[in-house]
Amino acid sequence: EVEIDAVKNSCRMRVTVQAEASLDVSSMYWMSGSQVYERLGQVEGEKGVRVSSLGQTAQSREIPLIELESRRKNAPLCALGATPQCHELGTIAIMGIFEAALKGKLEGVLERCSLALLPLSNPDGNALGSCMTNALRQNVIFGFGAAGSGEGAVECERVWDYLSRTRPLFFLEFHSYPHLNRPSFRPYDVDRALFPDDESRRRGETFFDAVNKVAPNPGVRLEAGSAIEKQFRPSLISRLIADLGVPATLYKLHNRETVADNVDHSLQVLEGVATAMCR
């Protein structure tokens, strides 16, 4: 039972809990696409900031791209993205990183590299409240296996087209756990054997060393040939590693942590990896 505005600007919920059962309550919220579009409209044209669209979804929503220019000439490009799952904290993390850049808190990173931010990789799913699918019920987390063929979900096609064309130095994709039995702040640690050549494996080693140094908890290991590694083969991070040799990870924040703590940790991950990779 839900009462909207039982007290002004509030929502009161009544939930029946069975004897000896427990109820977990989280104050986590997701950031709506309209909030993202509104904020990007406010900052478009600021020095060093370029806002554009990778294309439109089935329901004609834009897939936004934010590019932050480095202070350094011919600096490498590094990319960060939000999970397509709207019930997780990816969009909040990416927009928090963007706000930090606007406030001058990423000067050290931008001295080393330019940044590409993908804050809303599943705009229709965000609006519909779906966890893994777009408006056409296509899976946009494990839909990158077909990306590049022209037959995949448009969200996957547009993101893959941009990243395969620009080939960033690394890619960080932020997700979060809602589960109380999962640790806060944990990366997915991908087997280096999945990189296509020795040079990319060396970059991958540097990348994951930096990620694991920041992470307070051991990563989820994706060993080559394991069940979980096979499950993730159609994901963006696996395609980037196997096809392009671009080091990439899925990084888990946690819904039980405050928004500020999640954003702060995301910044620590970015700063640690950029320092190690952009020399």
C-alpha positions, 0 to 999 in steps of 0.5 A, a space after each residue: 500500500 502506497 500513499 503519495 504525499 501523505 506528508 507533503 513531498 513524501 511517500 508512505 509505504 505499508 509493507 506486510 512482513 511475515 514472522 521471522 522475516 526481514 526487510 531491507 530498505 535502501 534510500 538509493 534512487 536512480 537518476 532519470 534521463 530527463 535529469 541528465 538531458 537537462 543538466 547537459 543542456 545547461 553546460 553545453 558550450 562550456 570551455 573544454 566540454 563537448 556534449 553530443 549524441 551517439 544516436 537515437 533509441 527506438 523511442 527517439 531518446 538521445 544516447 548522450 556523449 560527454 567529451 572533456 578535453 585534456 590540457 595536454 596536446 595529443 593526450 590519449 582518450 580514456 572512456 567511462 560508462 554507466 551500466 545500462 541497468 537503471 536500478 544501479 548507480 552507474 549514471 549517478 557515478 558518471 554524472 558525479 565524475 562530470 560534476 567534479 570535472 566542472 568544479 576543477 577536481 579532475 585537473 590531475 586526470 585531465 593533465 594526462 588524458 581526455 575523457 569520454 563519458 557515457 552517462 546514459 547508455 540505455 535511455 529507454 530502459 531508464 524511462 521504462 524502469 527495465 533492468 537489462 533491456 531497451 524498449 524493444 526488450 533487447 538485452 543491452 548488457 549482453 547484447 554486444 556480441 552482435 554489435 558492429 554487425 548492424 543487427 544488434 540493439 541500437 544502443 549497443 551498435 552506437 556505443 560500439 561504433 564510437 569506442 571501436 572508432 576512437 579506441 580509448 586507452 581504457 574503459 571503466 563501466 560503473 555498476 552497483 550491487 543492491 545485495 546486502 551480502 555483496 561487498 562494496 566497491 569490487 571490480 571484475 578482474 578479467 583473465 589476461 589470457 583473453 587479450 589478443 596479443 602481448 602488448 595489450 596483455 601488458 597494458 591489461 596487467 597495468 590496468 588491472 593492477 591499478 584497479 585492484 590497488 584502489 579496490 578494497 575487496 578482491 575482484 570477481 575473477 573472469 577466468 578464460 573458459 569459466 562459466 562466468 567468463 562465457 556468460 560475459 563474452 557478449 558484454 561490452 567489456 569482454 568485446 573491448 578486451 578480446 576484439 580491440 585489446 582495450 583494457 576494461 572492467 565492470 566496477 561494482 559500487 553499492 546501493 547501501 553506501 551514500 551517493 557521495 561515498 559512491 561518487 568519491 570512490 568512482 573518482 578514486 578509481 578513475 584517478 588511480 587508473 589514469 595515473 597508472 595508464 597515462 604516463 
